[in-house]
Amino acid sequence: MRNLIVMLSIAVLAVPAAAQRPSGYPRFYESLIATARAERVVCVYGNADAGTMAPLIAAFHRTFPGVQVQYSDLGSTALYRRFVTEKRDRRPSADLVWSSAMDLQAKLINDGYAQAYQSPEKPALPATAVWKNMGYGVTAEPVAIIYNKRLVPPAQVPRTHEAFERLLRNRRAALTGKIATYDPALSDVGYQYLVEDYAITRDTRSLLQAMAATRPLLARTTKPMLDAVAQGRAAIAYNVVGPYAIRVARRDARVGVVFPRDYTIVASRIAFIARDATHPAAAKLFLDFLLSRTGQSLLARQWLLPVRGDVSSPRLAPGKARPIRVGPQLLVHLDTIKRRRFLADWSAILSEGAKLK
């Protein structure tokens, strides 16, 4: 994910042919397509990188010629702040917002920034992926532990959270300065994953204490952790976005990936249509395309794994997958007091760990 805004547009170079209503869609969809063609453009803010999205955008344009896609590639926090600021100042903004920061997306929906829309693809989605016909979970992305194969022998690779904590305690000296994870004070995604860890098991604090004793490397985004493990500056990174890790491991033999057997958090990128979208019909077309079998298959090829069960893709989280439900419970830890307490406890754990010799 980059803070740099990338505008990726598919230009209309000729008079477009008429788009066909997708098979199985209701008849009203023909008028929706016509309205979208009159709107001519859809503005999308997302935190999937622009290169990853290019094949899907090209396919969308082939399916709905005459509708241009303007895609802005933003970090999740920057995306949230930009969208809110533009709405506050009544400036042009996104028609569709799509981000892996599930709690921030839930907050935007809860604060009235989204409009309801019942996608024709909704029956194909799990119940956990839809909230109020506003928020749609588009992907199912398991959270991983990654390791450097040279620094962590096969017999020591942790395959559960308990095994990871035991390794940290038994090999603390060797692993000091060699463990990486998100800084939840700076990374919304990292904060979200840790909150989920705490919700799943009370053993999380003990694991974090063991990690803190190694004086971990803290990152704002995923890429520095992937790079550190690949280059041997870190032996293990905890709570890494799984599909990103797999993409690196497939081209770099130094990197190994584990989805913990005791439980694996499965996150999703939530999309919603802005309440006062300038191009609402085009936004509906784009959301439906993201959720369609074609769109989900194209995302899967880029390791943005599908939320649908009827799309062929690697299933990376065997055992006890724990999907983060799209819904109001995501708002709980955005409460200012609870967040402050959580981060204060995190800071205290780090401070105590730093004192250990």
C-alpha positions in Angstrom: 0.0 0.0 0.0 1.3 3.5 -0.8 0.5 7.0 0.3 1.1 8.1 -3.3 -2.1 8.6 -5.1 -2.2 6.7 -8.4 -4.8 7.6 -10.9 -5.5 4.6 -13.1 -8.0 5.4 -15.8 -9.3 3.2 -18.6 -10.1 5.7 -21.4 -12.8 5.2 -23.9 -11.1 5.3 -27.3 -14.1 4.5 -29.5 -17.9 4.6 -29.5 -18.7 1.8 -27.0 -20.9 -1.1 -27.7 -24.0 -1.6 -25.6 -23.4 -3.6 -22.4 -25.5 -6.6 -21.7 -27.3 -7.3 -18.5 -25.4 -10.0 -16.6 -27.0 -13.4 -16.7 -29.4 -13.9 -13.8 -29.6 -10.2 -12.9 -33.1 -8.5 -12.7 -34.5 -6.6 -15.6 -34.1 -3.2 -13.9 -30.4 -3.7 -14.3 -30.7 -2.6 -18.0 -31.8 0.9 -16.9 -29.0 0.9 -14.3 -26.4 0.2 -17.0 -27.9 3.0 -19.2 -27.7 5.4 -16.3 -24.1 4.4 -15.5 -23.2 5.0 -19.2 -24.7 8.5 -19.0 -22.6 9.1 -15.8 -19.6 7.9 -17.8 -17.2 7.5 -14.8 -16.9 6.0 -11.4 -14.4 7.3 -8.8 -13.0 4.6 -6.5 -10.8 5.0 -3.4 -9.0 1.8 -2.4 -5.9 0.5 -0.7 -5.3 -2.4 -3.1 -2.4 -1.2 -5.2 -3.2 0.1 -8.6 -1.1 -2.5 -10.5 -3.1 -5.3 -8.7 -6.3 -3.7 -9.7 -5.4 -3.0 -13.4 -6.7 -6.4 -14.8 -10.0 -6.1 -13.0 -10.5 -2.5 -14.1 -9.7 -3.5 -17.7 -12.2 -6.4 -17.5 -14.9 -4.1 -16.0 -14.5 -1.7 -19.0 -14.8 -4.6 -21.4 -18.0 -5.6 -19.6 -19.4 -2.1 -19.3 -17.9 -0.1 -22.1 -18.4 3.6 -21.8 -17.9 3.7 -18.0 -14.4 5.0 -17.1 -12.8 4.0 -13.8 -10.7 6.5 -11.8 -8.9 4.5 -9.1 -7.0 6.2 -6.3 -4.5 4.0 -4.5 -4.2 5.2 -0.9 -3.1 3.8 2.5 -6.0 2.9 4.7 -5.6 5.8 7.1 -4.9 8.3 4.4 -8.0 7.1 2.5 -10.2 7.5 5.5 -8.9 11.0 6.3 -9.1 12.2 2.7 -12.7 10.9 2.2 -13.9 12.5 5.5 -12.2 15.8 4.8 -13.6 16.0 1.3 -17.1 15.3 2.5 -16.7 17.9 5.3 -15.5 20.5 2.8 -18.2 19.5 0.3 -15.6 18.7 -2.4 -15.8 16.0 -5.0 -14.9 12.6 -3.6 -15.2 8.9 -4.1 -18.3 7.2 -5.4 -17.1 3.9 -3.9 -14.8 3.4 -1.0 -12.9 0.0 -0.5 -10.5 -0.6 2.2 -8.9 -3.3 4.4 -9.3 -1.1 7.5 -12.5 -2.9 8.5 -13.2 -0.8 11.6 -12.7 2.5 9.8 -15.0 1.4 7.0 -17.6 0.4 9.7 -17.3 3.8 11.3 -17.9 5.5 8.0 -21.0 3.4 7.4 -22.2 4.0 10.9 -21.6 7.7 10.6 -23.9 7.9 7.6 -21.5 8.1 4.7 -22.9 5.1 2.9 -26.1 4.3 1.0 -28.0 1.1 1.0 -27.9 -1.1 -2.1 -28.9 -4.7 -2.3 -26.5 -6.2 -4.8 -27.8 -9.0 -7.1 -24.6 -10.9 -6.0 -25.7 -10.8 -2.3 -27.2 -14.4 -2.3 -23.7 -15.8 -3.3 -22.0 -14.1 -0.3 -21.7 -15.5 3.3 -23.9 -13.7 5.8 -20.8 -12.5 7.7 -19.8 -10.4 4.6 -22.8 -8.0 4.4 -23.9 -5.3 6.9 -27.2 -3.4 6.4 -26.9 -3.8 2.6 -24.3 -1.1 2.9 -21.0 -2.7 3.8 -19.8 -5.6 1.6 -16.8 -7.7 2.5 -15.2 -8.4 -0.9 -12.2 -10.6 0.1 -11.3 -13.3 2.6 -7.6 -12.7 3.5 -6.1 -14.9 6.3 -3.5 -13.4 8.6 -0.1 -15.2 8.7 3.2 -15.7 10.5 6.1 -15.5 8.1 9.7 -16.6 8.7 13.1 -16.6 7.2 13.9 -20.2 6.3 17.7 -19.8 7.0 17.1 -18.3 10.4 14.3 -20.6 11.6 14.9 -24.4 11.1 11.9 -26.5 10.0 11.6 -28.1 13.4 11.3 -24.7 15.1 8.7 -23.1 12.8 5.8 -22.1 15.0 2.5 -23.5 13.8 0.3 -22.3 16.6 0.2 -19.2 18.7 1.3 -21.2 21.7 4.3 -22.6 19.9 5.2 -19.1 18.8 5.2 -17.9 22.4 7.2 -20.9 23.5 9.8 -20.2 20.8 10.0 -16.6 21.8 10.7 -17.5 25.4 13.1 -20.4 24.7 15.2 -18.5 22.2 14.8 -14.9 23.4 18.5 -14.1 23.2 18.8 -15.3 19.6 15.5 -13.6 18.5 16.2 -10.3 20.2 15.8 -7.6 17.5 14.7 -10.3 15.0 10.9 -10.3 15.5 8.7 -7.9 13.5 5.0 -6.9 13.8 2.7 -4.0 13.1 2.8 -1.0 15.5 -0.9 -0.8 16.5 -0.4 2.9 17.4 0.5 3.7 13.8 -1.2 0.9 11.8 -5.0 0.6 11.8 -4.8 -2.8 10.3 -2.2 -3.9 13.0 -4.5 -2.5 15.7 -7.5 -4.4 14.3 -5.6 -7.7 14.2 -4.4 -7.4 17.8 -7.9 -6.5 19.0 -9.2 -9.6 17.2 -6.4 -11.7 18.9 -7.6 -10.5 22.3 -11.2 -11.3 21.5 -10.3 -14.8 20.5 -8.0 -15.8 23.5 -6.9 -14.3 26.8 -3.4 -15.8 26.1 -2.7 -12.9 23.7 -1.2 -10.7 26.4 1.2 -13.4 27.4 2.3 -13.8 23.8 2.8 -10.0 23.4 4.9 -10.0 26.6 7.1 -12.7 25.1 7.4 -10.7 21.9 8.2 -7.5 23.7 11.0 -9.2 25.5 12.7 -9.6 22.1 12.5 -5.8 21.5 10.5 -6.2 18.2 10.9 -4.2 15.0 7.6 -2.3 14.6 6.2 -1.4 11.2 3.4 0.9 10.0 2.7 -1.2 6.8 3.2 -4.8 5.6 6.1 -4.3 3.1 8.8 -3.4 5.6 8.1 -6.6 7.5 8.2 -8.7 4.3 11.5 -7.1 3.3 13.0 -7.6 6.7 12.2 -11.3 6.8 13.3 -11.9 3.2 16.6 -10.1 3.9 17.3 -11.8 7.2 17.0 -8.6 9.3 14.1 -10.3 10.9 13.6 -14.0 11.6 9.8 -13.9 12.1 7.0 -11.4 11.4 3.7 -11.8 13.2 0.2 -10.9 11.9 1.1 -10.3 8.3 -1.5 -10.0 5.6 -1.5 -13.6 4.2 -2.0 -13.0 0.5 0.8 -10.5 0.4 3.1 -13.0 2.2 2.2 -15.8 -0.2 2.9 -13.5 -3.2 6.4 -12.8 -1.8 7.1 -16.5 -0.8 6.2 -17.7 -4.3 9.0 -15.6 -5.8 11.5 -15.6 -2.9 12.6 -19.0 -1.6 13.9 -17.4 1.6 10.4 -16.7 2.9 8.1 -19.3 4.6 4.5 -18.7 5.5 2.4 -20.3 8.3 -1.3 -20.0 9.0 -1.6 -21.0 12.6 -3.5 -24.2 13.2 -5.2 -23.2 16.5 -6.9 -20.2 14.8 -6.3 -18.0 11.8 -7.9 -14.6 11.6 -9.5 -13.9 8.2 -10.0 -10.3 7.4 -11.9 -8.7 4.5 -11.7 -5.5 2.4 -15.0 -3.7 2.9 -16.6 -1.7 0.1 -19.5 0.7 0.3 -21.2 3.2 -2.1 -21.0 6.8 -0.8 -24.4 8.2 0.3 -24.2 11.2 -2.0 -22.1 9.6 -4.7 -21.8 11.8 -7.8 -22.0 8.6 -10.0 -24.2 6.2 -8.0 -25.2 3.9 -10.9 -21.7 3.4 -12.0 -20.7 2.7 -8.4 -23.3 0.0 -8.2 -22.0 -1.6 -11.4 -18.4 -1.6 -10.0 -19.5 -3.0 -6.6 -21.4 -5.8 -8.4 -18.5 -6.5 -10.6 -16.2 -6.8 -7.5 -18.6 -9.3 -6.0 -19.3 -11.3 -9.2 -17.7 -14.6 -10.0 -15.7 -12.9 -12.8 -14.5 -10.1 -10.5 -13.7 -12.5 -7.6 -11.7 -14.7 -10.0 -9.6 -11.8 -11.2 -8.9 -10.7 -7.7 -7.9 -14.2 -6.7 -5.3 -14.2 -9.4 -3.8 -11.2 -7.7 -3.9 -13.0 -4.3 -6.9 -10.9 -3.1 -8.7 -14.1 -2.1 -12.5 -14.3 -2.8 -15.2 -14.1 -0.2 -17.4 -16.3 -2.4 -17.3 -20.0 -1.9 -18.0 -20.8 -5.6 -14.8 -19.3 -7.0 -11.8 -21.5 -7.4 -8.8 -20.2 -5.4 -6.3 -21.4 -2.8 -7.8 -21.9 0.6 -4.9 -20.7 2.8 -6.4 -21.0 6.2 -7.0 -24.7 7.1 -8.2 -25.5 10.5 -10.0 -22.9 12.7 -10.5 -19.9 10.4 -11.9 -17.0 12.4 -13.5 -14.5 9.9 -13.9 -11.0 11.2 -17.6 -10.3 10.7 -18.6 -7.2 8.8 -20.8 -5.3 11.3 -21.2 -3.0 14.2 -18.9 -4.9 16.6 -16.0 -3.4 14.5 -16.9 -0.1 16.1 -16.2 -1.2 19.7 -12.5 -0.6 19.8 -12.7 2.7 17.9 -14.1 4.2 21.1 -11.5 6.8 22.1 -11.2 5.7 25.7 -10.9 2.0 24.9 -8.4 2.7 22.1 -6.3 4.8 24.5 -6.4 2.1 27.2 -5.5 -0.6 24.7 -2.5 1.4 23.3 -1.4 2.3 26.9 -1.3 -1.4 27.8 0.6 -2.1 24.6 3.1 0.6 25.5 3.5 -0.8 29.0 4.1 -4.3 27.7 6.8 -2.9 25.4 8.4 -0.9 28.2 8.5 -3.9 30.5 10.0 -6.1 27.8 12.7 -3.5 27.1 13.8 -3.7 30.7 14.5 -7.5 30.6 18.1 -8.6 30.2 
